[in-house]
Amino acid sequence: MSDVARAWGRVRAGLRESAGTRLFEQWLKPLTLIETDEPDTVRLALPSAFMTNWVRNNYGERLTHEFRALVPGVQRVVIETVSAAAALPVMSADIVPIEQAKAAPAPAPVRPAPSAGLDPRFSFSRFLVDASNRVAFNAARALAAPGAPRFSPLFIHGATGMGKTHLMHAIGAAFAEAVPNATIIYMPAERFMFEFVQAMRARDTFAFKTRLRSADLLMIDDLQFIAGKDATQEEFFHTINEVMAAGKRLVVAADRCPQALDGIEARIITRFSGGFVADIKAPELPLRRAILEARLAEMPGAAVPEDVLALLAQRLSGSIRELEGALNRLVAYAQLTEAAIDMDFALATLGDVLRGAQRRVTIDEIQKAVSTYFDLKPVDLVSARRARAVARPRQIAMYLAKRLTTRSLPEIGRKFGGRDHSTVIHAVRRIEELRSEDSEVDTAVRRLITDLEN
């Protein structure tokens, strides 16, 4: 039995003890270790994409740390979705004591296919398209089509979490289906650098160069990470030259356009000008909402109300990865606590995420917006007037100040004409009651929140 397999038994035992029986049985017990020919990589598999996302987000760093502590040669832990029929586990789902594991015969290794490094979650069918990513999507589909490539290389750029890696894996999956015998290599730039350095230390760069340059489809992700690495860039330059000269397919992704990549040699940048450069912009609100609905449809039994989905889509506008992660976290917490998802549950569970993504709103902005909405003067909200036409908007403004700012109750009271904090508490409670009873009040609050946060 390999060192990694023996370490896996100890890691699993530690997870059961620290996570507790219920969480372990539902999320961690299904993890299986699968054989890989990469000595510095541990591959763990789960039967569904939902479970994979949850374990990766909540236990990915811990698993990496524990394997590195037990097996010094391990550099990374990959958690992926693999159906039960697709791979045989190195160890069964039951925990085996180390003493028994040492005596147990090792099962036959599972050899990954040429495209085994591709994540099956990332397909063209799961990539939702709008104006922000349509050009990159169409270019990716064109490059994955069989026959002579219409262009190469394809350079995809966009901010973190926008779908660049998804498109690269989708290209690989589609090309593997169209050309089953093709050699496909997907490799983050950091991995390229690590393997190249290892090959130099072992004085065996020939095998490294041959493997990459013989690929029918070579994909290098996060190119910005080799900035300033002269030796790595030298090898990268010759690699892409060989691939392009042979008419092979090359895909490169980075967080910036080629001309904005500081620390990358000019001769590398110029190579991309002969291909196609496509960017992915931040998704608009309709696409963010569509992504949430599509991912929710993949979670059997999960129910998320419309207003909660609207909240996530409105607040989390910067990254698709963050958006999907928030939904995964919300559903997972609801399942673990056996709670129904509503607005209060969402705010309690995702408060840190939503606050981090929320635009800073001030009480002055709230008073101005409320005054405009109800056709009042801002001074009316801080006056002593008790007429209903003024009192109700004032209560709504206090409610919004409590919900949308981090100001304390006494601070909010002072901003509304020096009122006591108990007045603010009464206003907040009253508006909460009215929102469920009076559709006009609820509509006013919703519209004001949307205007203030966008």
C-alpha positions in Angstrom: 0.0 0.0 0.0 1.3 3.5 -0.9 2.2 6.2 1.6 -0.7 8.2 0.3 -3.2 5.4 0.9 -1.9 4.8 4.4 -2.1 8.5 5.1 -5.7 8.6 3.8 -6.7 6.2 6.6 -5.3 8.5 9.2 -6.8 11.6 7.6 -10.3 10.0 7.5 -10.1 9.0 11.1 -9.2 12.5 12.1 -12.1 13.9 10.0 -14.6 11.6 11.7 -13.4 12.7 15.1 -13.3 16.4 14.5 -16.4 16.8 12.2 -18.8 14.7 14.2 -20.8 11.7 13.1 -23.6 13.5 11.3 -21.5 15.8 9.2 -19.0 13.1 8.4 -21.6 10.6 7.3 -23.4 13.0 5.0 -20.4 14.9 3.4 -17.0 13.3 4.1 -17.6 9.5 4.3 -18.4 9.3 0.5 -14.9 10.7 -0.3 -12.8 8.0 -2.1 -9.1 8.1 -2.9 -8.3 7.3 -6.5 -5.0 6.3 -7.9 -3.0 8.8 -9.9 0.4 8.7 -11.7 1.2 12.1 -10.4 3.4 11.5 -7.3 2.8 15.0 -5.8 -1.0 15.0 -6.2 -3.7 13.4 -4.1 -7.0 12.9 -6.0 -10.2 12.5 -4.0 -13.6 11.8 -5.6 -17.2 12.4 -4.7 -20.3 11.2 -6.6 -22.0 14.6 -7.1 -20.9 18.1 -8.1 -22.9 19.6 -5.2 -21.0 17.5 -2.6 -17.7 18.2 -4.4 -18.3 22.0 -4.1 -19.2 21.8 -0.5 -16.2 19.7 0.6 -13.8 21.7 -1.6 -15.0 25.0 -0.1 -15.1 23.8 3.5 -12.3 21.1 3.8 -10.1 21.7 0.8 -7.4 23.6 2.7 -7.4 21.3 5.6 -7.1 18.1 3.5 -4.1 19.7 1.7 -2.4 20.6 5.0 -2.9 17.2 6.5 -1.7 15.2 3.5 1.4 17.5 3.2 2.1 16.8 6.9 1.9 13.1 6.5 3.4 12.7 3.0 6.1 15.4 2.4 6.0 14.9 -1.4 2.4 15.9 -1.7 1.9 19.4 -3.3 -1.8 19.5 -3.9 -5.1 17.8 -3.2 -7.7 17.7 -6.0 -11.3 17.1 -5.1 -13.4 16.1 -8.2 -16.7 14.6 -9.2 -16.4 11.0 -10.4 -19.3 8.6 -10.7 -19.0 5.2 -8.9 -18.6 3.5 -12.2 -15.8 5.7 -13.5 -13.2 5.0 -10.9 -12.3 2.4 -8.3 -11.4 3.7 -4.9 -7.9 2.9 -3.5 -9.6 2.5 -0.1 -13.3 1.7 0.7 -15.6 4.2 2.2 -15.2 2.5 5.6 -12.3 3.7 7.8 -9.6 1.1 8.1 -7.2 1.3 11.1 -3.6 1.9 10.1 -2.5 -1.5 11.4 -5.0 -3.3 9.2 -4.2 -1.0 6.3 -0.6 -1.9 6.3 -1.5 -5.6 5.9 -4.2 -5.1 3.3 -3.2 -5.8 -0.3 -3.3 -2.8 -2.6 -6.0 -2.8 -5.2 -5.2 -2.5 -8.9 -4.4 1.1 -9.8 -6.8 3.0 -12.0 -5.1 4.7 -15.0 -6.6 8.0 -15.9 -7.6 8.7 -19.5 -5.7 11.4 -21.4 -8.3 13.9 -20.4 -8.7 12.7 -16.8 -7.5 16.0 -15.4 -10.6 17.7 -16.7 -13.4 18.5 -14.4 -16.7 16.9 -15.7 -18.7 19.7 -14.1 -17.3 22.2 -16.6 -19.1 21.5 -19.9 -20.4 23.8 -22.6 -23.9 22.8 -21.7 -23.5 24.2 -18.1 -21.9 27.4 -19.3 -24.7 30.1 -19.4 -24.2 32.8 -22.0 -25.1 36.5 -22.4 -23.4 39.5 -23.9 -20.7 39.5 -21.2 -19.2 36.2 -22.3 -20.7 35.3 -25.7 -17.6 36.0 -27.7 -15.4 33.9 -25.5 -17.9 31.1 -25.5 -18.3 31.0 -29.3 -14.5 31.1 -29.7 -14.1 28.2 -27.3 -16.7 26.2 -29.2 -15.0 26.9 -32.5 -11.6 25.8 -31.1 -13.0 22.6 -29.7 -14.5 21.6 -33.1 -12.7 18.7 -35.0 -10.8 19.4 -38.1 -8.2 22.1 -38.8 -8.5 24.8 -36.1 -9.8 28.1 -37.4 -7.4 29.9 -35.1 -4.8 29.1 -32.5 -3.9 30.2 -29.9 -7.1 31.3 -28.1 -6.4 33.8 -25.3 -9.2 34.2 -22.7 -8.9 36.9 -20.1 -11.2 38.1 -17.3 -11.3 38.7 -13.6 -11.1 35.8 -11.1 -14.2 33.6 -10.9 -15.7 34.7 -14.3 -15.6 31.3 -16.0 -12.2 31.1 -17.8 -11.3 27.8 -16.3 -14.8 26.5 -17.0 -14.4 27.3 -20.7 -11.0 25.6 -20.8 -12.3 22.4 -19.3 -15.3 22.6 -21.6 -13.0 22.9 -24.6 -11.1 19.8 -23.4 -14.2 17.8 -22.9 -15.7 18.6 -26.2 -12.4 18.0 -28.1 -12.0 14.7 -26.3 -15.4 13.6 -27.4 -14.8 14.7 -31.0 -11.3 13.2 -31.2 -11.2 10.3 -28.7 -7.5 9.5 -29.2 -6.3 13.1 -28.8 -3.8 14.0 -26.2 -5.2 16.8 -24.0 -3.2 18.6 -21.4 -4.7 21.2 -19.0 -2.2 22.8 -16.7 -2.2 25.9 -14.5 0.9 28.0 -15.1 2.1 27.3 -11.6 2.0 23.6 -12.4 3.9 24.3 -15.6 6.6 26.1 -13.6 6.8 23.4 -10.9 7.1 20.5 -13.3 9.7 22.4 -15.3 11.8 23.1 -12.2 11.5 19.5 -11.1 12.7 18.3 -14.5 15.7 20.6 -14.4 16.7 19.4 -11.0 16.4 15.8 -12.2 18.3 16.8 -15.4 15.5 15.3 -17.4 13.9 18.2 -19.2 13.5 16.2 -22.4 10.6 14.1 -21.2 8.8 17.2 -19.9 9.3 19.1 -23.2 8.2 16.1 -25.3 5.1 15.5 -23.3 3.8 19.1 -23.6 4.9 19.6 -27.2 3.2 16.4 -28.4 -0.2 17.4 -27.0 -3.0 17.9 -29.6 -4.6 20.4 -27.2 -2.5 22.3 -24.7 -4.2 24.6 -22.2 -2.3 26.8 -19.8 -4.4 28.6 -17.1 -3.5 31.7 -15.0 -0.6 32.8 -17.2 0.1 35.8 -14.9 1.7 33.5 -12.3 4.8 33.0 -14.4 5.5 36.8 -14.5 9.1 37.5 -13.7 10.1 33.8 -13.9 12.7 34.1 -16.7 13.7 30.4 -17.1 10.1 29.3 -17.0 9.1 31.9 -19.6 11.9 30.8 -21.8 10.6 27.2 -21.8 7.0 28.4 -22.2 8.0 30.5 -25.2 9.6 27.5 -27.0 6.7 25.2 -26.0 4.0 27.4 -27.5 6.2 28.0 -30.6 6.4 24.2 -31.1 2.7 23.7 -30.6 1.7 26.5 -32.9 4.2 25.5 -35.6 2.8 22.0 -35.6 -0.8 23.3 -36.1 -1.9 22.1 -32.7 -4.5 23.8 -30.5 -3.3 26.1 -27.8 -5.5 27.9 -25.2 -4.1 30.3 -22.6 -6.0 32.2 -19.9 -5.1 35.1 -17.7 -6.7 37.7 -15.5 -5.7 40.5 -17.9 -5.4 41.1 -21.6 -2.0 40.2 -23.1 -0.8 43.8 -23.3 -1.5 44.3 -19.5 0.5 41.3 -18.3 3.4 43.0 -16.5 6.5 40.8 -16.2 5.7 38.6 -19.3 8.2 38.8 -22.1 7.1 40.8 -25.1 7.9 37.9 -27.5 5.4 35.8 -25.7 2.7 38.5 -25.8 3.2 38.9 -29.6 2.6 35.2 -30.2 -1.0 35.7 -28.9 -1.7 38.4 -31.5 -1.7 35.7 -34.2 -4.7 34.0 -32.6 -7.9 35.2 -31.0 -8.2 37.2 -27.8 -11.5 37.1 -26.0 -12.5 38.7 -22.7 -15.2 37.7 -20.2 -16.8 40.6 -18.4 -18.7 40.7 -15.1 -22.2 39.0 -15.6 -25.2 41.2 -15.7 -28.1 40.7 -13.2 -30.3 38.5 -15.6 -27.3 36.1 -16.1 -26.5 36.0 -12.4 -30.1 35.0 -11.7 -30.1 32.4 -14.4 -26.9 30.9 -13.0 -28.5 30.6 -9.6 -31.6 28.9 -11.0 -29.6 26.5 -13.1 -27.4 25.5 -10.2 -30.4 25.2 -7.9 -32.0 22.8 -10.4 -29.0 20.5 -9.9 -29.7 20.2 -6.2 -32.5 17.7 -5.6 -34.8 18.6 -2.8 -33.3 22.1 -2.3 -35.9 24.9 -2.1 -34.8 28.6 -2.1 -37.4 31.3 -2.2 -37.5 33.8 -5.0 -36.7 36.8 -2.8 -33.5 35.0 -1.5 -32.4 34.2 -5.1 -33.0 37.9 -6.0 -30.9 39.0 -3.0 -28.0 36.8 -4.0 -28.1 37.9 -7.6 -28.3 41.6 -6.7 -25.6 41.6 -4.0 -23.0 39.2 -5.4 -22.2 40.8 -8.7 -18.4 40.5 -8.8 -17.8 36.8 -9.4 -19.7 33.7 -10.7 -17.6 31.5 -8.4 -18.6 33.6 -5.3 -22.2 33.5 -6.5 -22.3 29.7 -6.8 -20.4 29.3 -3.6 -22.9 31.4 -1.7 -25.8 29.2 -3.0 -23.9 26.0 -2.1 -23.2 27.3 1.4 -26.8 28.3 1.9 -28.3 25.0 0.9 -25.7 23.0 2.8 -26.3 24.9 6.0 -30.0 24.4 5.6 -29.6 20.7 5.1 -27.2 20.3 8.1 -29.5 22.2 10.4 -32.7 20.9 8.9 -33.9 24.5 8.6 -36.1 26.1 5.9 -34.4 28.7 3.8 -36.0 32.2 4.1 -34.7 35.7 4.0 -33.8 35.7 7.7 -31.9 32.4 7.4 -30.1 33.7 4.3 -29.0 36.9 6.0 -27.8 35.0 9.1 -25.9 32.4 7.1 -24.4 34.6 4.4 -24.1 37.8 6.4 -20.4 38.1 6.0 -20.5 37.4 2.3 -23.3 39.8 1.6 -21.8 42.6 3.7 -18.5 42.2 1.9 -20.1 42.5 -1.5 -22.5 45.3 -0.5 -22.0 48.9 -1.5 -21.5 51.2 1.5 -24.7 53.0 2.1 -24.9 56.0 4.4 -27.8 57.3 6.5 -27.7 60.6 4.5 -28.2 58.7 1.3 -31.1 56.8 2.9 -32.7 60.0 4.0 -32.3 61.6 0.6 -33.7 58.5 -1.2 -36.7 58.2 1.1 -37.5 61.9 0.9 -37.4 61.7 -2.9 -39.6 58.6 -3.0 -42.3 60.1 -0.7 -42.0 63.6 -2.1 -40.7 65.1 1.1 -37.9 67.4 2.1 -34.9 65.7 3.9 -35.5 68.0 6.9 -39.0 66.5 7.4 -37.4 63.2 8.4 -35.5 64.8 11.2 -38.2 67.2 12.3 -40.7 66.7 15.2 -43.7 66.4 12.9 -45.9 63.4 13.7 -48.3 63.5 10.7 -48.6 60.0 9.1 -47.4 61.4 5.8 -44.1 62.1 7.5 -43.9 59.6 10.4 -44.3 56.5 8.1 -41.5 57.5 5.7 -39.3 58.3 8.8 -39.9 54.8 10.2 -39.0 53.3 6.8 -35.8 55.4 6.7 -34.9 54.2 10.2 -35.6 50.6 9.2 -33.4 50.9 6.2 -30.6 52.6 8.3 -30.7 49.6 10.6 -30.7 47.1 7.8 -28.3 48.7 5.3 -25.7 50.3 7.6 -23.5 49.2 10.5 -24.6 52.2 12.6 -25.7 51.5 16.2 -29.3 52.3 17.3 -28.3 55.4 19.3 -26.3 56.7 16.2 -29.3 56.2 14.0 -31.5 58.0 16.5 -29.2 61.0 16.6 -29.3 61.2 12.8 -33.1 61.5 12.9 -33.4 64.6 15.0 -31.8 63.3 18.2 -34.4 60.5 18.8 -33.9 57.8 21.4 -32.7 54.3 20.4 -36.1 52.9 21.6 -37.8 55.0 18.9 -35.6 53.3 16.3 -36.4 49.9 17.7 -40.1 50.6 17.5 -39.8 51.9 13.9 -37.9 48.8 12.8 -40.4 46.4 14.4 -43.3 48.4 12.9 -42.0 48.3 9.4 -41.2 44.6 9.7 -44.9 44.0 10.6 -46.2 46.2 7.9 -44.1 44.6 5.2 -46.1 41.4 5.7 -49.5 43.2 5.9 -49.2 46.2 3.6 -48.1 45.6 0.0 -47.5 49.4 -0.6 -45.0 49.5 2.3 -43.3 46.3 1.2 -43.0 47.6 -2.4 -41.6 50.9 -1.2 -38.9 49.2 0.9 -37.9 46.8 -1.9 -37.6 49.6 -4.4 -35.6 51.8 -2.0 -33.2 48.9 -1.2 -32.6 48.2 -4.9 -32.0 51.9 -5.6 -29.6 52.3 -2.6 -27.6 49.2 -3.3 -27.1 49.7 -7.0 
